[in-house]
Amino acid sequence: MSPITNNIRRIIDAKGIKQKAVASRAGYSEKTFSAMMNGRRTIKADDILKIANALSVEPNALFQAQARKEGIYAETKNAHQLG
């Protein structure tokens, strides 16, 4: 898996949401989103924006090495509480 998909998975886990919900919020079918998450479809720049918006995080959060920046988790918790 790529660092981006690893970060997406970590953020999904941190927020306690399902991949299916992220797919829907980002405007993808479950099949398409699963293909992106499993490396069968390339994640492009416009996909990053859609996925970040669906996760209520900044796009840069998807690029950070192992999602180690503490702010990501604070952002996701705050966004989850607001949303």
N, CA, C and O atoms as a Tinker XYZ file with bonds, in Angstrom:
   332  protein
     1  N      0.832000   -1.189000    0.000000    73     2
     2  CA     0.000000    0.000000    0.000000    64     1     3
     3  C      0.874000    1.249000    0.000000    63     2     4     5
     4  O      2.009000    1.237000    0.476000    81     3
     5  N      0.326000    2.303000   -0.536000    73     3     6
     6  CA     1.057000    3.567000   -0.599000    64     5     7
     7  C      0.917000    4.316000    0.719000    63     6     8     9
     8  O      0.005000    4.038000    1.498000    81     7
     9  N      1.820000    5.270000    0.973000    73     7    10
    10  CA     1.682000    6.094000    2.179000    64     9    11
    11  C      0.338000    6.829000    2.224000    63    10    12    13
    12  O     -0.228000    7.025000    3.300000    81    11
    13  N     -0.160000    7.226000    1.081000    73    11    14
    14  CA    -1.436000    7.939000    1.043000    64    13    15
    15  C     -2.569000    7.024000    1.504000    63    14    16    17
    16  O     -3.382000    7.421000    2.338000    81    15
    17  N     -2.631000    5.808000    0.971000    73    15    18
    18  CA    -3.702000    4.906000    1.397000    64    17    19
    19  C     -3.540000    4.510000    2.861000    63    18    20    21
    20  O     -4.531000    4.343000    3.573000    81    19
    21  N     -2.308000    4.360000    3.309000    73    19    22
    22  CA    -2.089000    4.082000    4.734000    64    21    23
    23  C     -2.630000    5.212000    5.594000    63    22    24    25
    24  O     -3.279000    4.970000    6.612000    81    23
    25  N     -2.364000    6.441000    5.187000    73    23    26
    26  CA    -2.854000    7.599000    5.943000    64    25    27
    27  C     -4.378000    7.691000    5.900000    63    26    28    29
    28  O     -5.010000    8.013000    6.906000    81    27
    29  N     -4.960000    7.411000    4.753000    73    27    30
    30  CA    -6.421000    7.420000    4.650000    64    29    31
    31  C     -7.003000    6.396000    5.617000    63    30    32    33
    32  O     -7.957000    6.687000    6.338000    81    31
    33  N     -6.428000    5.199000    5.631000    73    31    34
    34  CA    -6.917000    4.152000    6.542000    64    33    35
    35  C     -6.773000    4.563000    8.001000    63    34    36    37
    36  O     -7.682000    4.336000    8.799000    81    35
    37  N     -5.647000    5.162000    8.356000    73    35    38
    38  CA    -5.431000    5.599000    9.734000    64    37    39
    39  C     -6.463000    6.661000   10.148000    63    38    40    41
    40  O     -7.004000    6.625000   11.254000    81    39
    41  N     -6.716000    7.590000    9.244000    73    39    42
    42  CA    -7.685000    8.652000    9.550000    64    41    43
    43  C     -9.089000    8.063000    9.675000    63    42    44    45
    44  O     -9.847000    8.441000   10.568000    81    43
    45  N     -9.431000    7.147000    8.789000    73    43    46
    46  CA   -10.729000    6.473000    8.871000    64    45    47
    47  C    -10.864000    5.767000   10.224000    63    46    48    49
    48  O    -11.897000    5.871000   10.886000    81    47
    49  N     -9.822000    5.056000   10.623000    73    47    50
    50  CA    -9.841000    4.354000   11.914000    64    49    51
    51  C     -9.945000    5.337000   13.077000    63    50    52    53
    52  O    -10.703000    5.115000   14.021000    81    51
    53  N     -9.173000    6.430000   13.003000    73    51    54
    54  CA    -9.173000    7.419000   14.078000    64    53    55
    55  C    -10.546000    8.062000   14.245000    63    54    56    57
    56  O    -10.950000    8.410000   15.355000    81    55
    57  N    -11.255000    8.215000   13.134000    73    55    58
    58  CA   -12.584000    8.830000   13.188000    64    57    59
    59  C    -13.685000    7.821000   13.490000    63    58    60    61
    60  O    -14.816000    8.197000   13.800000    81    59
    61  N    -13.349000    6.540000   13.398000    73    59    62
    62  CA   -14.337000    5.509000   13.680000    64    61    63
    63  C    -15.451000    5.431000   12.655000    63    62    64    65
    64  O    -16.599000    5.137000   12.987000    81    63
    65  N    -15.096000    5.700000   11.390000    73    63    66
    66  CA   -16.103000    5.621000   10.327000    64    65    67
    67  C    -15.780000    4.471000    9.386000    63    66    68    69
    68  O    -14.687000    3.908000    9.440000    81    67
    69  N    -16.702000    4.132000    8.552000    73    67    70
    70  CA   -16.506000    3.033000    7.609000    64    69    71
    71  C    -16.032000    3.561000    6.257000    63    70    72    73
    72  O    -16.364000    4.671000    5.841000    81    71
    73  N    -15.245000    2.723000    5.594000    73    71    74
    74  CA   -14.741000    3.065000    4.264000    64    73    75
    75  C    -15.899000    3.375000    3.321000    63    74    76    77
    76  O    -15.793000    4.265000    2.477000    81    75
    77  N    -16.986000    2.654000    3.460000    73    75    78
    78  CA   -18.178000    2.849000    2.635000    64    77    79
    79  C    -18.715000    4.277000    2.784000    63    78    80    81
    80  O    -19.136000    4.890000    1.804000    81    79
    81  N    -18.697000    4.803000    4.011000    73    79    82
    82  CA   -19.192000    6.160000    4.255000    64    81    83
    83  C    -18.278000    7.191000    3.612000    63    82    84    85
    84  O    -18.750000    8.187000    3.063000    81    83
    85  N    -16.973000    6.958000    3.678000    73    83    86
    86  CA   -16.016000    7.879000    3.050000    64    85    87
    87  C    -16.224000    7.874000    1.535000    63    86    88    89
    88  O    -16.234000    8.928000    0.900000    81    87
    89  N    -16.388000    6.703000    0.974000    73    87    90
    90  CA   -16.624000    6.584000   -0.471000    64    89    91
    91  C    -17.847000    7.401000   -0.871000    63    90    92    93
    92  O    -17.805000    8.165000   -1.835000    81    91
    93  N    -18.915000    7.238000   -0.136000    73    91    94
    94  CA   -20.149000    7.945000   -0.443000    64    93    95
    95  C    -19.971000    9.458000   -0.317000    63    94    96    97
    96  O    -20.390000   10.209000   -1.198000    81    95
    97  N    -19.357000    9.901000    0.768000    73    95    98
    98  CA   -19.134000   11.342000    0.982000    64    97    99
    99  C    -18.247000   11.946000   -0.098000    63    98   100   101
   100  O    -18.411000   13.110000   -0.464000    81    99
   101  N    -17.302000   11.151000   -0.609000    73    99   102
   102  CA   -16.387000   11.646000   -1.636000    64   101   103
   103  C    -16.976000   11.534000   -3.039000    63   102   104   105
   104  O    -16.402000   12.053000   -3.996000    81   103
   105  N    -18.116000   10.859000   -3.165000    73   103   106
   106  CA   -18.771000   10.739000   -4.468000    64   105   107
   107  C    -18.322000    9.550000   -5.288000    63   106   108   109
   108  O    -18.449000    9.555000   -6.513000    81   107
   109  N    -17.789000    8.514000   -4.617000    73   107   110
   110  CA   -17.327000    7.308000   -5.312000    64   109   111
   111  C    -18.221000    6.132000   -4.970000    63   110   112   113
   112  O    -18.851000    6.099000   -3.913000    81   111
   113  N    -18.269000    5.177000   -5.871000    73   111   114
   114  CA   -18.926000    3.915000   -5.532000    64   113   115
   115  C    -17.999000    3.165000   -4.570000    63   114   116   117
   116  O    -16.806000    3.460000   -4.491000    81   115
   117  N    -18.546000    2.216000   -3.858000    73   115   118
   118  CA   -17.724000    1.407000   -2.961000    64   117   119
   119  C    -16.629000    0.687000   -3.752000    63   118   120   121
   120  O    -15.492000    0.576000   -3.294000    81   119
   121  N    -16.985000    0.200000   -4.940000    73   119   122
   122  CA   -16.043000   -0.546000   -5.780000    64   121   123
   123  C    -14.873000    0.347000   -6.219000    63   122   124   125
   124  O    -13.718000   -0.076000   -6.164000    81   123
   125  N    -15.164000    1.554000   -6.643000    73   123   126
   126  CA   -14.122000    2.480000   -7.092000    64   125   127
   127  C    -13.213000    2.866000   -5.936000    63   126   128   129
   128  O    -11.990000    2.862000   -6.078000    81   127
   129  N    -13.803000    3.200000   -4.793000    73   127   130
   130  CA   -12.998000    3.602000   -3.638000    64   129   131
   131  C    -12.144000    2.437000   -3.154000    63   130   132   133
   132  O    -10.981000    2.630000   -2.800000    81   131
   133  N    -12.698000    1.249000   -3.136000    73   131   134
   134  CA   -11.940000    0.060000   -2.751000    64   133   135
   135  C    -10.760000   -0.157000   -3.700000    63   134   136   137
   136  O     -9.663000   -0.503000   -3.262000    81   135
   137  N    -10.987000    0.046000   -4.990000    73   135   138
   138  CA    -9.902000   -0.097000   -5.971000    64   137   139
   139  C     -8.783000    0.907000   -5.701000    63   138   140   141
   140  O     -7.606000    0.575000   -5.843000    81   139
   141  N     -9.139000    2.129000   -5.313000    73   139   142
   142  CA    -8.125000    3.128000   -4.974000    64   141   143
   143  C     -7.357000    2.705000   -3.727000    63   142   144   145
   144  O     -6.132000    2.818000   -3.670000    81   143
   145  N     -8.084000    2.224000   -2.738000    73   143   146
   146  CA    -7.455000    1.854000   -1.474000    64   145   147
   147  C     -6.571000    0.615000   -1.605000    63   146   148   149
   148  O     -5.649000    0.421000   -0.813000    81   147
   149  N     -6.848000   -0.215000   -2.594000    73   147   150
   150  CA    -6.077000   -1.441000   -2.788000    64   149   151
   151  C     -5.078000   -1.366000   -3.940000    63   150   152   153
   152  O     -4.509000   -2.380000   -4.345000    81   151
   153  N     -4.869000   -0.154000   -4.465000    73   151   154
   154  CA    -3.856000    0.042000   -5.497000    64   153   155
   155  C     -4.249000   -0.387000   -6.891000    63   154   156   157
   156  O     -3.400000   -0.447000   -7.780000    81   155
   157  N     -5.513000   -0.686000   -7.102000    73   155   158
   158  CA    -5.964000   -1.078000   -8.438000    64   157   159
   159  C     -6.387000    0.117000   -9.275000    63   158   160   161
   160  O     -6.598000   -0.005000  -10.481000    81   159
   161  N     -6.510000    1.265000   -8.638000    73   159   162
   162  CA    -6.824000    2.521000   -9.332000    64   161   163
   163  C     -5.943000    3.608000   -8.734000    63   162   164   165
   164  O     -5.820000    3.722000   -7.515000    81   163
   165  N     -5.345000    4.388000   -9.585000    73   163   166
   166  CA    -4.459000    5.466000   -9.135000    64   165   167
   167  C     -5.263000    6.577000   -8.466000    63   166   168   169
   168  O     -6.316000    6.987000   -8.955000    81   167
   169  N     -4.743000    7.051000   -7.340000    73   167   170
   170  CA    -5.354000    8.192000   -6.661000    64   169   171
   171  C     -4.725000    9.450000   -7.259000    63   170   172   173
   172  O     -3.520000    9.670000   -7.141000    81   171
   173  N     -5.547000   10.259000   -7.893000    73   171   174
   174  CA    -5.076000   11.469000   -8.567000    64   173   175
   175  C     -5.317000   12.696000   -7.689000    63   174   176   177
   176  O     -5.935000   12.597000   -6.629000    81   175
   177  N     -4.829000   13.842000   -8.131000    73   175   178
   178  CA    -4.928000   15.083000   -7.348000    64   177   179
   179  C     -6.371000   15.420000   -6.993000    63   178   180   181
   180  O     -6.654000   15.799000   -5.856000    81   179
   181  N     -7.284000   15.287000   -7.946000    73   179   182
   182  CA    -8.679000   15.612000   -7.632000    64   181   183
   183  C     -9.287000   14.610000   -6.654000    63   182   184   185
   184  O    -10.195000   14.950000   -5.895000    81   183
   185  N     -8.784000   13.371000   -6.675000    73   183   186
   186  CA    -9.233000   12.373000   -5.702000    64   185   187
   187  C     -8.792000   12.764000   -4.289000    63   186   188   189
   188  O     -9.544000   12.599000   -3.328000    81   187
   189  N     -7.582000   13.276000   -4.174000    73   187   190
   190  CA    -7.057000   13.705000   -2.866000    64   189   191
   191  C     -7.985000   14.747000   -2.250000    63   190   192   193
   192  O     -8.332000   14.662000   -1.072000    81   191
   193  N     -8.376000   15.713000   -3.042000    73   191   194
   194  CA    -9.261000   16.764000   -2.538000    64   193   195
   195  C    -10.610000   16.207000   -2.099000    63   194   196   197
   196  O    -11.120000   16.572000   -1.040000    81   195
   197  N    -11.186000   15.331000   -2.906000    73   195   198
   198  CA   -12.486000   14.749000   -2.562000    64   197   199
   199  C    -12.399000   13.904000   -1.289000    63   198   200   201
   200  O    -13.267000   13.981000   -0.419000    81   199
   201  N    -11.350000   13.105000   -1.197000    73   199   202
   202  CA   -11.198000   12.226000   -0.032000    64   201   203
   203  C    -10.919000   13.040000    1.223000    63   202   204   205
   204  O    -11.487000   12.766000    2.280000    81   203
   205  N    -10.049000   14.039000    1.115000    73   203   206
   206  CA    -9.756000   14.896000    2.268000    64   205   207
   207  C    -11.017000   15.590000    2.753000    63   206   208   209
   208  O    -11.262000   15.657000    3.958000    81   207
   209  N    -11.810000   16.102000    1.843000    73   207   210
   210  CA   -13.079000   16.745000    2.215000    64   209   211
   211  C    -14.017000   15.748000    2.890000    63   210   212   213
   212  O    -14.674000   16.078000    3.877000    81   211
   213  N    -14.079000   14.536000    2.359000    73   211   214
   214  CA   -14.938000   13.511000    2.939000    64   213   215
   215  C    -14.498000   13.138000    4.353000    63   214   216   217
   216  O    -15.317000   12.768000    5.194000    81   215
   217  N    -13.185000   13.242000    4.602000    73   215   218
   218  CA   -12.635000   12.916000    5.919000    64   217   219
   219  C    -12.564000   14.134000    6.846000    63   218   220   221
   220  O    -12.209000   14.003000    8.017000    81   219
   221  N    -12.898000   15.301000    6.328000    73   219   222
   222  CA   -12.824000   16.562000    7.082000    64   221   223
   223  C    -11.410000   16.845000    7.589000    63   222   224   225
   224  O    -11.212000   17.234000    8.740000    81   223
   225  N    -10.434000   16.640000    6.705000    73   223   226
   226  CA    -9.041000   16.957000    7.014000    64   225   227
   227  C     -8.460000   17.772000    5.871000    63   226   228   229
   228  O     -9.028000   17.819000    4.780000    81   227
   229  N     -7.340000   18.405000    6.123000    73   227   230
   230  CA    -6.622000   19.114000    5.073000    64   229   231
   231  C     -5.997000   18.085000    4.128000    63   230   232   233
   232  O     -5.593000   17.014000    4.582000    81   231
   233  N     -5.908000   18.376000    2.842000    73   231   234
   234  CA    -5.291000   17.433000    1.904000    64   233   235
   235  C     -3.876000   17.008000    2.307000    63   234   236   237
   236  O     -3.484000   15.867000    2.064000    81   235
   237  N     -3.113000   17.908000    2.917000    73   235   238
   238  CA    -1.754000   17.560000    3.332000    64   237   239
   239  C     -1.724000   16.410000    4.328000    63   238   240   241
   240  O     -0.723000   15.699000    4.422000    81   239
   241  N     -2.804000   16.221000    5.069000    73   239   242
   242  CA    -2.866000   15.132000    6.045000    64   241   243
   243  C     -2.712000   13.773000    5.370000    63   242   244   245
   244  O     -2.245000   12.820000    5.994000    81   243
   245  N     -3.098000   13.680000    4.110000    73   243   246
   246  CA    -3.006000   12.408000    3.402000    64   245   247
   247  C     -1.584000   12.104000    2.933000    63   246   248   249
   248  O     -1.287000   10.975000    2.542000    81   247
   249  N     -0.714000   13.097000    2.970000    73   247   250
   250  CA     0.660000   12.924000    2.509000    64   249   251
   251  C      1.668000   12.758000    3.636000    63   250   252   253
   252  O      2.794000   12.328000    3.384000    81   251
   253  N      1.309000   13.076000    4.840000    73   251   254
   254  CA     2.261000   13.078000    5.941000    64   253   255
   255  C      2.681000   11.667000    6.292000    63   254   256   257
   256  O      1.850000   10.766000    6.404000    81   255
   257  N      3.978000   11.483000    6.465000    73   255   258
   258  CA     4.544000   10.172000    6.740000    64   257   259
   259  C      3.876000    9.535000    7.948000    63   258   260   261
   260  O      3.962000   10.037000    9.069000    81   259
   261  N      3.216000    8.431000    7.694000    73   259   262
   262  CA     2.540000    7.626000    8.703000    64   261   263
   263  C      1.555000    8.427000    9.546000    63   262   264   265
   264  O      1.286000    8.067000   10.693000    81   263
   265  N      1.021000    9.494000    8.999000    73   263   266
   266  CA     0.028000   10.316000    9.693000    64   265   267
   267  C      0.466000   10.622000   11.113000    63   266   268   269
   268  O     -0.336000   10.586000   12.046000    81   267
   269  N      1.767000   10.928000   11.268000    73   267   270
   270  CA     2.323000   11.079000   12.615000    64   269   271
   271  C      2.114000   12.458000   13.207000    63   270   272   273
   272  O      2.356000   12.663000   14.397000    81   271
   273  N      1.672000   13.399000   12.403000    73   271   274
   274  CA     1.436000   14.734000   12.932000    64   273   275
   275  C      0.235000   14.694000   13.860000    63   274   276   277
   276  O     -0.855000   14.293000   13.454000    81   275
   277  N      0.427000   15.101000   15.085000    73   275   278
   278  CA    -0.642000   15.031000   16.071000    64   277   279
   279  C     -1.851000   15.857000   15.646000    63   278   280   281
   280  O     -2.983000   15.515000   15.987000    81   279
   281  N     -1.627000   16.927000   14.915000    73   279   282
   282  CA    -2.717000   17.790000   14.487000    64   281   283
   283  C     -3.758000   17.077000   13.651000    63   282   284   285
   284  O     -4.925000   17.467000   13.674000    81   283
   285  N     -3.376000   16.039000   12.908000    73   283   286
   286  CA    -4.329000   15.300000   12.090000    64   285   287
   287  C     -5.411000   14.711000   12.975000    63   286   288   289
   288  O     -6.601000   14.814000   12.678000    81   287
   289  N     -4.987000   14.098000   14.057000    73   287   290
   290  CA    -5.960000   13.450000   14.927000    64   289   291
   291  C     -6.811000   14.484000   15.649000    63   290   292   293
   292  O     -8.001000   14.262000   15.876000    81   291
   293  N     -6.218000   15.599000   16.006000    73   291   294
   294  CA    -7.001000   16.667000   16.630000    64   293   295
   295  C     -8.015000   17.210000   15.631000    63   294   296   297
   296  O     -9.169000   17.457000   15.983000    81   295
   297  N     -7.580000   17.397000   14.374000    73   295   298
   298  CA    -8.490000   17.893000   13.338000    64   297   299
   299  C     -9.641000   16.926000   13.121000    63   298   300   301
   300  O    -10.795000   17.340000   13.007000    81   299
   301  N     -9.324000   15.625000   13.064000    73   299   302
   302  CA   -10.375000   14.664000   12.787000    64   301   303
   303  C    -11.349000   14.583000   13.951000    63   302   304   305
   304  O    -12.555000   14.461000   13.737000    81   303
   305  N    -10.850000   14.650000   15.168000    73   303   306
   306  CA   -11.738000   14.610000   16.332000    64   305   307
   307  C    -12.621000   15.854000   16.366000    63   306   308   309
   308  O    -13.826000   15.755000   16.596000    81   307
   309  N    -12.026000   17.024000   16.138000    73   307   310
   310  CA   -12.807000   18.251000   16.136000    64   309   311
   311  C    -13.851000   18.256000   15.024000    63   310   312   313
   312  O    -14.995000   18.650000   15.246000    81   311
   313  N    -13.462000   17.822000   13.844000    73   311   314
   314  CA   -14.386000   17.801000   12.714000    64   313   315
   315  C    -15.512000   16.806000   12.987000    63   314   316   317
   316  O    -16.667000   17.058000   12.645000    81   315
   317  N    -15.167000   15.674000   13.603000    73   315   318
   318  CA   -16.188000   14.661000   13.908000    64   317   319
   319  C    -17.205000   15.210000   14.906000    63   318   320   321
   320  O    -18.402000   14.949000   14.794000    81   319
   321  N    -16.721000   15.962000   15.868000    73   319   322
   322  CA   -17.612000   16.553000   16.868000    64   321   323
   323  C    -18.505000   17.625000   16.253000    63   322   324   325
   324  O    -19.658000   17.786000   16.653000    81   323
   325  N    -17.971000   18.351000   15.289000    73   323   326
   326  CA   -18.738000   19.407000   14.645000    64   325   327
   327  C    -19.748000   18.847000   13.649000    63   326   328   329
   328  O    -20.843000   19.383000   13.482000    81   327
   329  N    -19.350000   17.739000   12.980000    73   327   330
   330  CA   -20.176000   17.204000   11.910000    64   329   331
   331  C    -21.157000   16.257000   12.441000    63   330   332
   332  O    -21.949000   15.697000   11.683000    81   331
